[in-house]
Amino acid sequence: MRMFPVRAASGIAIAAALASAVFAPGVRGQEEGSGGDGVFPDSIVFGQSAVMSGENSELGLNMNLGVRAAFEEANRAGGIHGRALRLVTRDDRYEAELAVEMTRELIARGVFALIGPVGTPTSRLAWGIASDAQVPYIGAFTGAGLLRGTDQPYVVNLRASYAQETEEMVKRLTEDLGFSRIAIFYQDDSYGQAGLTGVRQALNKRDLALVGQGTYVRNTAAVKRALLDIRESNPEAIITIGAYRAAAQFILWAKKLGMRAIHLNVSFVGSNSLLDELGGNGDGVVVTQVVPFPRDTDIPVVRDYQAAIRQIDASAQPGFVSLEGYLAGRLVVEALRASTEPGGPPPTREAFLQWLVDAGPYDLGGFEIEYGPGDNQGSDRVFLTEIMQGRFVAITELRR
């Protein structure tokens, strides 16, 4: 059993580093509003529309940190056959309408691809805009099924799905603990609905049904009404499909009310930030993860990641969200290098995407991915973790 203290990277430090990228008026070698494919003699330009301010900003800030770390690591090694990787970032505040606006703006600027978007309600609209423009939509921080269709060739998912995460939760609750009284607390939008669907499917497989449910509004932490509704059902376990602040408030209030249910969260919650929000009251909280432990330096890609984020910010601490961003960036780097030749034709979106389909199993350094025709999800791995003594611990089963 490995135990790791995990803390989020400093949002203030990341925001300061982001300022020039978020608000820069143009990109080197590219005229404002020029369109195009994002490939220039000295650079390849990517775009990111994600939450950078407000209630859930740590999710976007840390995804951005990871992507930038992977890009700058590649640039120090000569880029993509001499072309540097650049990232232009826009703040969509985790609001769908703004994500549409930012996505269209980035595509109009002429980016090679969009990378590291955050959330289901934002991605629900943005992926179609990108696909219509034949712009790859890469490494979205969501496990929603709406990005996992067989007819989405421009969507590239890195992580396992919410259906896989919730299946693992229900399997462990029923097999390890013998629980049957399971409730759900979820964000009242497409993200929450995706998780709700996954939980119901997992329960239906076992001839079970939810005993209670409650919702909250995105970008708020208004959880008390939902908590009181769920308490009436006397659940043994509560699965949360939400973001870190609302999830933490729900857990803290449940403990104040003396509820003894086990709390489980999907990876989108933002594990590091959840730990911070809970203070010293997080022990026993379970989170499913879709990337390895960010402090496990026995894994080569994690060692690379740790060195890379500290080149960006010397005070940055390893975390699950920034590791996911780094893995998405690392995937882009390796696919671009493999799909082009030194001194050959410039990279193309089509060659990039085709390489992913044709490559077969590919090892990113201890984290294996595989795509194929009609399969746009690279990894199916789900890792189980629990907070113990203020730290995340890798576990293989649930215990009372």
C-alpha positions in Angstrom: 0.0 0.0 0.0 1.4 3.4 -1.0 0.5 6.6 0.8 1.1 10.0 -0.7 0.4 13.5 0.5 -1.3 15.3 -2.4 -1.9 19.0 -2.6 -3.0 21.1 -5.6 -0.6 23.3 -7.4 -0.9 26.9 -6.4 -3.8 28.5 -8.4 -2.3 31.9 -7.9 1.1 30.8 -9.3 -0.5 29.1 -12.3 -2.8 32.0 -13.0 0.1 34.4 -13.1 2.0 32.1 -15.4 -1.1 31.9 -17.6 -1.7 35.6 -18.0 0.3 36.0 -21.1 -1.1 32.9 -22.7 -4.7 33.6 -21.9 -4.8 37.2 -22.9 -2.0 37.5 -25.6 -3.3 39.3 -28.6 -1.8 37.0 -31.1 0.4 33.9 -31.7 3.9 34.1 -33.2 3.8 33.6 -36.9 0.0 33.9 -37.1 -2.2 36.8 -37.9 -5.2 37.4 -35.6 -8.3 35.8 -37.1 -6.4 34.2 -39.9 -7.7 30.6 -39.7 -5.6 27.9 -41.1 -4.3 24.6 -39.7 -2.1 25.9 -36.9 1.2 24.7 -38.5 3.9 27.3 -39.2 7.6 27.1 -40.1 8.7 27.5 -36.5 5.6 26.3 -34.5 2.5 24.3 -34.1 -0.3 26.1 -32.3 -2.9 24.4 -30.1 -5.9 26.0 -28.3 -7.5 25.3 -24.9 -10.9 26.5 -23.8 -11.3 25.6 -20.1 -12.4 27.0 -16.7 -9.6 29.3 -15.5 -11.6 31.4 -13.0 -14.5 30.9 -10.5 -15.8 28.0 -8.4 -14.0 25.2 -10.3 -10.9 27.0 -11.6 -8.4 24.6 -10.1 -9.5 22.0 -12.6 -8.7 24.1 -15.6 -5.6 25.6 -14.1 -4.1 22.2 -13.4 -5.0 20.7 -16.7 -3.3 23.7 -18.3 -0.2 23.2 -16.2 0.1 19.6 -17.3 -0.4 20.3 -21.0 2.1 23.2 -20.9 4.6 21.1 -19.0 4.5 18.4 -21.7 4.8 21.0 -24.5 7.7 22.8 -23.0 9.5 19.5 -22.2 9.2 18.7 -25.9 10.4 22.2 -26.9 13.5 21.8 -24.8 14.3 18.7 -26.9 13.8 20.5 -30.2 10.0 20.4 -30.5 8.5 18.5 -33.4 11.4 18.3 -35.8 12.2 21.9 -35.1 8.7 23.3 -34.6 7.9 24.5 -31.1 4.5 23.6 -29.6 2.5 26.7 -28.5 -0.7 26.8 -26.5 -3.3 29.6 -26.6 -5.7 29.4 -23.6 -9.2 30.9 -23.1 -11.3 31.0 -20.0 -14.8 29.5 -20.5 -15.6 29.6 -16.7 -17.2 26.1 -17.0 -20.2 27.6 -18.9 -21.4 26.0 -22.0 -22.3 29.1 -23.9 -18.9 30.7 -23.3 -17.2 27.5 -24.2 -18.9 27.7 -27.6 -17.7 31.2 -28.1 -14.1 30.4 -27.0 -14.0 27.3 -29.2 -15.1 29.2 -32.2 -12.6 31.9 -31.6 -9.7 29.5 -31.2 -10.7 27.6 -34.4 -11.0 31.0 -36.3 -7.4 31.8 -35.1 -6.2 28.7 -36.8 -5.2 26.1 -34.2 -4.0 22.6 -35.1 -6.2 21.1 -32.4 -8.1 21.8 -29.2 -6.6 20.1 -26.1 -7.5 19.8 -22.4 -11.0 21.1 -22.4 -12.7 20.7 -19.0 -16.2 19.3 -18.3 -19.2 17.6 -19.9 -21.6 20.6 -20.3 -18.9 22.5 -22.1 -17.6 19.6 -24.2 -21.2 18.6 -25.1 -21.4 21.6 -27.4 -17.7 22.3 -28.2 -16.8 18.9 -29.7 -19.3 19.2 -32.5 -18.0 22.7 -33.4 -14.5 21.3 -33.6 -15.5 18.3 -35.6 -17.5 20.3 -38.1 -14.3 22.3 -38.6 -12.2 19.1 -38.8 -10.2 20.2 -35.8 -9.1 17.4 -33.4 -10.6 17.6 -29.9 -8.1 16.0 -27.6 -7.9 14.9 -24.0 -11.1 16.4 -22.6 -11.3 16.2 -18.8 -14.6 14.3 -18.8 -15.6 10.7 -18.9 -19.0 11.3 -20.5 -20.3 8.8 -23.0 -21.3 11.6 -25.4 -17.6 11.9 -26.5 -17.2 8.1 -27.0 -19.2 7.4 -30.1 -18.0 5.2 -32.9 -18.5 8.0 -35.4 -16.4 10.7 -33.8 -13.0 10.6 -35.6 -11.9 14.0 -34.5 -12.5 13.3 -30.8 -9.5 11.8 -29.0 -10.2 10.7 -25.4 -7.3 9.7 -23.1 -9.2 8.6 -20.0 -11.6 5.9 -19.0 -15.3 6.7 -19.0 -17.6 7.6 -16.1 -19.5 4.4 -16.9 -16.3 2.5 -16.1 -15.6 4.5 -13.0 -19.2 4.0 -11.6 -19.2 0.3 -12.5 -16.0 -0.1 -10.4 -17.7 1.8 -7.5 -20.8 -0.3 -7.5 -18.9 -3.5 -8.0 -16.7 -2.8 -5.0 -19.7 -1.6 -2.8 -21.7 -4.7 -3.5 -18.9 -7.4 -3.6 -16.6 -6.0 -1.0 -19.1 -4.7 1.5 -22.4 -6.3 0.6 -24.1 -2.9 0.3 -27.4 -2.6 -1.5 -28.6 0.8 -0.3 -26.8 3.3 -2.6 -27.7 6.9 -3.2 -26.4 9.5 -5.6 -25.6 13.3 -5.3 -25.0 14.8 -8.7 -24.5 18.1 -10.5 -27.8 19.0 -12.3 -26.5 19.0 -15.9 -25.1 16.7 -18.6 -22.1 15.8 -16.4 -24.3 14.7 -13.6 -26.7 12.9 -16.0 -23.7 11.0 -17.4 -22.7 9.8 -14.0 -26.3 9.1 -13.0 -26.7 6.9 -16.1 -23.5 5.0 -15.3 -24.6 4.3 -11.7 -28.1 3.2 -12.8 -26.6 0.8 -15.4 -24.2 -0.7 -12.8 -27.1 -1.1 -10.3 -29.4 -2.6 -12.9 -26.8 -5.3 -13.7 -27.2 -6.4 -10.1 -31.0 -6.0 -9.9 -30.7 -3.0 -7.6 -32.0 0.6 -7.7 -31.0 3.9 -6.2 -32.5 4.4 -2.8 -32.1 8.2 -2.9 -30.9 11.1 -5.0 -30.2 14.8 -4.8 -28.8 17.5 -7.1 -27.0 20.9 -7.0 -26.5 23.6 -9.6 -23.2 23.8 -11.4 -20.7 26.5 -10.2 -22.4 26.6 -6.8 -22.0 24.8 -3.5 -25.7 24.8 -2.6 -25.9 21.3 -1.3 -28.1 21.3 1.9 -31.4 20.5 0.3 -30.0 17.6 -1.6 -28.3 16.3 1.6 -31.5 16.4 3.6 -33.4 14.6 0.8 -30.7 11.9 0.6 -30.6 11.5 4.4 -34.2 10.4 4.4 -33.3 7.3 2.3 -30.7 6.1 4.9 -28.1 5.1 2.4 -25.1 2.9 3.1 -23.1 4.7 0.4 -23.4 7.9 -1.5 -21.8 8.3 -5.0 -21.1 12.0 -5.9 -20.9 13.2 -9.4 -19.7 16.7 -8.9 -16.8 19.1 -8.5 -14.5 19.6 -5.5 -16.2 22.5 -3.6 -19.7 21.2 -3.8 -18.6 17.6 -3.0 -16.6 18.8 0.0 -19.5 20.8 1.4 -21.8 17.8 1.0 -19.4 15.5 2.8 -18.7 17.9 5.6 -22.4 18.6 6.2 -23.2 14.8 6.1 -20.6 14.2 8.8 -22.0 17.1 10.9 -25.4 15.4 10.7 -24.0 12.1 11.9 -24.5 10.2 8.6 -22.4 7.1 8.4 -22.6 6.5 4.7 -19.4 5.9 2.7 -18.7 8.8 0.2 -17.4 8.0 -3.3 -16.4 10.4 -6.0 -15.5 10.1 -9.7 -12.2 11.5 -10.9 -13.6 14.8 -12.2 -14.1 15.9 -8.6 -10.5 17.2 -8.6 -8.8 15.0 -5.9 -6.2 17.4 -4.7 -8.6 20.3 -4.4 -11.2 18.0 -2.7 -8.5 17.1 -0.1 -7.8 20.7 0.6 -11.4 21.6 0.9 -12.0 18.8 3.4 -9.2 19.9 5.6 -8.6 17.1 8.1 -12.0 15.6 7.7 -11.6 13.6 4.5 -10.6 10.2 5.9 -12.7 7.4 4.4 -13.6 9.3 1.3 -13.1 7.2 -1.9 -12.2 8.6 -5.3 -11.8 6.6 -8.5 -8.9 7.8 -10.6 -8.1 7.4 -14.3 -4.4 8.1 -14.2 -1.6 6.6 -12.0 -0.6 8.1 -8.7 1.2 11.5 -9.5 3.9 10.8 -6.9 4.7 7.2 -7.9 8.1 7.7 -9.5 8.4 4.0 -10.1 6.4 4.8 -13.2 8.7 6.4 -15.9 6.1 8.8 -17.3 5.3 10.1 -13.7 9.0 10.8 -13.2 9.1 12.8 -16.4 5.9 14.6 -15.4 7.2 15.7 -12.0 10.4 17.1 -13.6 8.3 18.8 -16.3 5.8 20.6 -14.1 8.7 22.0 -11.9 10.3 23.5 -15.0 7.1 25.4 -15.4 6.6 26.3 -11.7 9.2 25.3 -9.2 6.5 25.3 -6.4 4.1 23.1 -8.3 3.1 19.9 -6.5 2.1 16.7 -8.3 -1.6 16.0 -8.7 -4.0 13.8 -10.5 -5.5 16.6 -12.7 -2.2 18.1 -13.9 -0.9 14.5 -14.6 -3.9 13.9 -16.8 -3.1 17.2 -18.7 0.5 16.1 -19.0 -0.4 12.7 -20.4 -2.7 14.4 -23.0 0.2 16.7 -24.0 2.6 13.8 -24.0 0.3 11.8 -26.3 0.2 14.8 -28.7 4.0 15.1 -28.7 4.6 11.4 -29.4 1.9 11.1 -32.1 3.2 14.2 -33.9 6.8 13.0 -33.8 5.8 9.5 -35.1 3.5 10.8 -37.8 6.0 13.2 -39.4 9.6 12.9 -40.7 12.5 15.3 -40.0 12.7 17.5 -43.1 9.6 16.0 -44.5 6.1 17.5 -45.2 4.6 19.6 -42.3 2.3 17.8 -39.8 -1.3 17.4 -40.8 -4.3 16.7 -38.7 -5.2 13.7 -40.8 -1.8 12.1 -40.4 -1.9 12.7 -36.7 -5.3 11.1 -36.3 -4.5 8.2 -38.6 -1.4 7.4 -36.6 -3.4 7.0 -33.5 -5.8 4.6 -35.2 -3.0 2.5 -36.7 -0.4 2.5 -33.9 -1.9 -0.3 -31.8 -1.0 -0.5 -28.1 1.4 2.3 -27.3 3.3 2.8 -24.0 3.6 6.4 -22.8 6.1 5.3 -20.2 4.1 3.0 -17.9 0.7 4.2 -19.0 -0.5 2.2 -22.0 -3.1 3.5 -24.5 -4.7 2.0 -27.6 -7.0 3.4 -30.2 -8.5 1.8 -33.3 -11.3 2.2 -35.9 -14.4 3.4 -34.1 -12.5 3.5 -30.8 -11.5 7.0 -29.7 -10.7 6.2 -26.0 -7.1 5.5 -25.2 -7.2 4.0 -21.7 -9.7 1.8 -19.8 -7.8 1.9 -16.5 -9.7 2.8 -13.3 -7.7 3.1 -10.1 -9.3 3.0 -6.6 -8.1 5.5 -4.0 -9.1 6.4 -0.4 -8.2 9.3 1.9 -6.4 8.0 5.0 -4.8 10.2 7.5 -5.0 13.2 5.2 -3.4 11.4 2.2 -4.5 9.5 -0.8 -3.9 5.7 -0.6 -4.1 3.2 -3.4 -6.5 0.4 -2.5 -7.8 -2.7 -4.3 -11.0 -3.2 -2.3 -13.3 -1.4 0.1 -13.4 -2.1 3.8 -15.8 -1.1 6.5 
